[in-house]
Amino acid sequence: MDVKIEMTDDVAVLIPAGNLVASETDSFNLQIAKLIENNILFMLLDMSRINFIDSSGLDAVMAVRKLVTNGGGIIACAALNDNVLKVFRVTWADQKISITTTRSDGLRMIQELRTAQA
Amino acid sequence: MMNERMLTIEFEANFRNVDIARAALQGICAECFGVDTERASDITMAANEAMNNAVEHTGSTTVKLEVAWNDKELRVFVISGGSYFDPVTAAAELDQEDMRERDEGGYGLYMIRELVDRFDYEYRDSCNIWKLYKSTSL
């Protein structure tokens, strides 16, 4: 899976593209693990290029959330299409991870939480 | 008599093949549900979970996807070998409280239960048959 990574004010914006499904989660996890190894613990998952997600993909997102929050970091997801958002809603994952409509809203929210944390 | 169409795909049990089978199902759903993309997506997601489960947990070397559709209903059967496992009972035991507290895992069965109109199971001739139903007309 292609995951583009952009740094914006110490927040890693991850932009995975395609389908976040069982056949792709190993590749996704590997790329995220590298960021966490490098102590990057403020992340925004820009999901605007994810067409379809399954429970394995959701598991991968929730595993990243656990690693990031256990390390004292903050993670949010942004720009989910209707189908992806439905998966988060049906499984109650939207109650466990912050979701914003746009990438800029997500970045703003992470910065506000960081300020509150400091 | 109702005009019914059917497609069967049998594939080697791996996740790449699930992607291909899902793409075929997406095409059928686009035809069945038309502009109702949400219902089309619901049954596609549910069937995808059933196929993933067959690949990951049954130990079966092949998985069969049977899709039948008419003016009223789309039926998806996911058939695999392996030992008896009743997903309907397992899914029924998952409640909202479980899901709220769960960090990882168990999402698949819950998704199937929530996304289809009816979910049945049969174990026949040493095969697990997961039966998913979605009405094509509201």
Interface residues (C-beta under 8 A of the other chain):
Chain A: N19 V21 A22 S23 F52 D54 S55 S56 L58 D59 M62 A63 K66 D82 N83 K86 V87 V90 T91 W92 A93 Q95 K96
Chain B: N14 F15 R16 V18 D19 R22 T37 E38 S41 D42 M45 N48 E49 N52 V55 E56 Q96 M99 R100 D103 E104 G105 Y107 G108 Y110 M111 E114 L115
